[in-house]
Amino acid sequence: MRLVVRLLAIACALAAIAFALANRAPVTVSLAPLPVRMDLPVYLLVLASLAVGVLAGGTASWIVAGRRRRAERSARRQLAAAERALTDARTRRAGDGGGLA
C-alpha cells in the first residue's frame, strides 16, 4: 500500500512539474474591490487555487468529523460508566455469597 501511495505521489508531482513548465506565461490578476494587480504565471495561479481548495475542503471535513468524534467520546464515557456499574454489581453480588436465594 505504501508503494502505491508513493508511486501516486510521484506521478502527481511529475504532472504538476509538467503543468508548470507548460504554463509559464504571465497573466494579470486583479482583485476587484482592492486596488491590487499582480502579474503571475498561470501555473502559480492554478496550483495556488488548488492548494486553497484542498485546505478549505480538509478544514470543512475536519469540522464535520468533530461532531462524530464528540459523539464517539460520549458513547465511550457511557460505556465505561456502564462497565463500572456492572463490575460494582458483580462485586457486591460476590460479597453476598454469590448464590441464588
WOFEN-V920409 format. One record per pair of residues at least 12 apart in sequence whose C-alpha atoms are under 7 Angstrom apart, sorted by the first residue. I is the first residue (numbers start at 1). J is the second residue. D is the distance in whole Angstrom. If there is no record, write none. Layout:
<<I J D> <I J D>>
This chain:
<<19 43 7> <20 43 5> <23 42 6> <23 43 5> <24 41 5> <24 42 6> <24 43 6> <25 41 5> <25 42 6> <26 39 6> <26 40 5> <26 41 4> <26 42 6> <27 39 5> <27 40 5> <27 41 6> <27 42 6> <28 40 6>>
